[in-house]
Amino acid sequence: MIRIHFIVNPIAGHGNAPLTKEELQPYFITNVHDLTVKISEYKAHATQLAQESIAEQADIIVACGGDGTINEVAACLIGTNVALGILPMGSGNGLASNLKIPKNRRKALTIIRERHEECMDVGTINGRYFFSNTGVGFDASLIKNYESSEKRTILGYISACVTTFRDIKKNQPLSITVNGEQPMINPFIILISNSNEMGYKLSLTPKASLQDGKLDVLVIKKINRLKMLWLGFLIIIRKVHWLKESTSFQTTKLQLTRNHESFFDTQIDGEHHELATNILDIAILEKSLCVLTAK
Ligand SMILES: Nc1ncnc2c1ncn2[C@@H]1O[C@H](COP(=O)(O)OP(=O)(O)OP(=O)(O)O)[C@@H](O)[C@H]1O
């Protein structure tokens, strides 16, 4: 029997897609697939459930949610021989989209049933894993505001954007060194991406690949609000490199140092984390997660 454990985040996306074993069973073969469904009850619970599933000898663990749920589940699978399945049920679904895993439930479950594995790169930031992207600056503040809003939708993002723009001047000054080079004062964004999509089909690093053994870094220096609007437009048309204050490069490791404070507000796969340190060490682990994808 192939043991498949589904870990469901009931609040992902619009929070209206609970999943039961009865709903899943018709997509699988009774004598071949042994299904278990577990529901995440609070933030980070999916990690605990995934660890229990590994101990229960699951062959496949399926993260049912968005990038946050994938992060909580996939972080447990590195270094094991358990494959990650993804059932996209989040709001943005950036990683699923990059992996070409459709939102259509039947198609996504077919990928899990067919069990075709590929290995993808995984990013690390001070010992934590990220699968899509991590960053500091505007995107971290935006995620912080998004998490405190009630709406996990594109409208929620827009409203968080407005708040973040409004509060930009209130933020504490940030002086950051990238790889020990010239300090940058209040950079707008430093985004470190493994994936070519952030969700909602938007991308700041369209050339990033999950299998090239490299991280794609986008650094945008301090810009005025008019330029921010221009940047918003460039993001939509996927031409961020047209902004002259932006620099992109690929690397296998990166160090960010904060010069005057001992914490970093970061976003890791779309979730806000305040890290109590003034040094962020970011690196890539080549092809260290096996994920089920379409053939
Ligand atoms: N029962 C729960 N109640 C509240 N929060 C939960 C629960 N289960 C999981 N979470 C948290 O929900 C957060 C959001 O999950 P996730 O990222 O999967 O959805 P999303 O934000 O809608 O999708 P995406 O990241 O693709 O936009 C995660 O931080 C996760 O820890």
The ligand as a Gaussian input file, in Angstrom:
#p B3LYP/6-31G(d) Opt

LIG

0 1
 N       -6.295000      26.299000      11.635000
 C       -5.518000      27.373000      11.412000
 N       -5.872000      28.571000      11.914000
 C       -5.127000      29.688000      11.672000
 N       -3.991000      29.688000      10.916000
 C       -3.608000      28.519000      10.388000
 C       -4.334000      27.298000      10.608000
 N       -3.691000      26.299000       9.945000
 C       -2.607000      26.876000       9.353000
 N       -2.564000      28.194000       9.607000
 C       -1.602000      29.219000       9.088000
 O       -2.186000      29.825000       7.944000
 C       -1.151000      30.583000       7.293000
 C       -1.446000      30.790000       5.813000
 O       -1.345000      29.590000       5.130000
 P       -1.029000      29.495000       3.555000
 O        0.154000      30.318000       3.220000
 O       -0.991000      28.066000       3.238000
 O       -2.321000      30.113000       2.873000
 P       -2.452000      31.422000       1.994000
 O       -1.756000      32.555000       2.661000
 O       -3.890000      31.579000       1.694000
 O       -1.706000      31.025000       0.651000
 P       -0.473000      31.699000      -0.155000
 O        0.696000      31.745000       0.790000
 O       -0.212000      30.787000      -1.331000
 O       -0.945000      33.057000      -0.565000
 C        0.130000      29.825000       7.627000
 O        0.955000      30.718000       8.384000
 C       -0.313000      28.682000       8.534000
 O        0.594000      28.460000       9.597000

